[in-house]
């Protein structure tokens, strides 16, 4: 199960822990993939199987 996380007031959801913008403090977490506001770097990592 994947966690989609963002910071308090953050605009994007992150799910790849190796993303350079992955938050160190998580204010919001969901296991349901959001339909919008997804991190471009996480999307790119996911597409190339580089998401950790």
N, C-alpha and C positions, 0 to 999 in steps of 0.2 A: 504494500500500500504506500502510495506517495503522499508526502506532506507538501502542501503549497503554503509558503510562508511569506510574510512581509513585515516591515517595521511599522511602528505607529506613525500613521500619516503617510506611509510609503505608497507609491503609485503602482509598483509592479510586484507580482507574485514570483517567487523563486522556488525552485525545487532541486536544482543541481547544486550540491554542496561544494563543488569545485568551481562554481561561478564566482567571478571576481567581485560581484556585487551582492553575494549571498549575505544576508544580515547576521551580525553577531548577536544582536538582541532581537528576538522575535516577539512581536506584539500580537500578531494574528496568524492563525494556523487553520487549515482546512484540508480534508482528504478528498474533497470534491474539486475536480479541476475547474478553475474559473474560466468563464467564456471570454474574458477580456483582461487586459492589463497584465499580460504574461511577459516575462523578461525575454528580450531578444537573444541574449547570450545563452540562457537556459534552453530556449528553443533550438538554437544552433547546435548546442552540445547534445541535446536529446536526439536530433536528427542524425548525428554522426556517431551515435552510441558512445559519446564521451561524457555522459552525465553520470556523476558519482554522488 
